[in-house]
Amino acid sequence: MAAGTFDTLRAAKALTAAGFDADQAEAITGITRDAVSEGVATKAGLAALENRMLRFGVGLAFAIVAAQTALTVGFLRPLGGA
């Protein structure tokens, strides 16, 4: 079974074998499937997150350089520089 999948039929059969009736097994299996599928990260999702984080990091670096430049120019101006 691939990561991130949940075999609902197998789970329901295991629950009925353990003594749950079919309706109970179906309800438990559905809730479990939903919980498992909500928390699964996909390769595409992780790649998109990585891309957004990289763009944010580059933008942040430019902002820091711009702020440092502005501060440097601001401090040098009264001293007769720039």
C-alpha positions in Angstrom: 0.0 0.0 0.0 1.4 3.4 -1.0 2.0 6.1 1.7 -1.1 8.2 2.2 -3.6 5.6 1.3 -6.1 3.9 3.6 -7.6 0.6 2.6 -11.2 1.1 3.8 -12.4 -2.3 2.9 -9.7 -4.0 4.8 -10.3 -1.8 7.8 -14.1 -2.5 7.7 -13.5 -6.2 7.5 -11.1 -6.1 10.4 -13.6 -4.2 12.5 -16.5 -6.6 11.8 -14.2 -9.5 12.5 -13.4 -7.9 15.9 -17.1 -7.7 16.7 -18.4 -4.4 15.4 -21.6 -4.5 13.3 -21.4 -3.3 9.7 -22.7 0.2 10.4 -20.2 0.8 13.2 -17.4 -0.5 11.1 -18.4 1.7 8.2 -18.6 4.8 10.4 -15.3 4.2 12.1 -13.6 3.5 8.7 -15.0 6.7 7.2 -13.8 8.8 10.1 -10.4 7.2 10.0 -10.1 7.7 6.2 -11.0 11.4 6.5 -8.5 11.9 9.3 -5.7 10.1 7.4 -6.3 11.9 4.1 -6.5 15.4 5.6 -3.0 15.1 7.1 -1.2 13.6 4.1 1.4 15.8 2.3 1.8 15.1 -1.4 5.0 15.6 -3.4 3.3 18.3 -5.4 2.2 20.1 -2.2 5.6 19.9 -0.7 7.2 21.2 -4.0 4.8 24.1 -4.0 5.6 24.9 -0.4 9.3 24.7 -1.1 8.9 27.1 -4.0 6.9 29.6 -1.9 9.4 29.4 0.9 12.3 30.0 -1.5 10.5 33.0 -3.1 9.8 34.4 0.4 13.4 34.0 1.4 14.7 35.8 -1.7 12.2 38.6 -1.2 13.2 38.9 2.5 16.9 39.0 1.5 16.3 41.9 -0.9 14.3 43.7 1.7 17.1 43.4 4.3 19.6 44.7 1.8 17.4 47.6 0.9 16.9 48.4 4.6 20.6 48.2 5.3 21.4 50.4 2.3 18.8 53.0 3.4 20.2 53.1 6.9 23.8 53.4 5.7 22.9 56.2 3.4 20.9 57.9 6.1 23.7 57.7 8.6 26.4 58.9 6.1 24.5 61.9 4.8 24.9 64.0 8.0 28.6 63.2 7.9 29.1 64.7 4.5 29.2 61.3 2.7 26.8 60.1 -0.1 
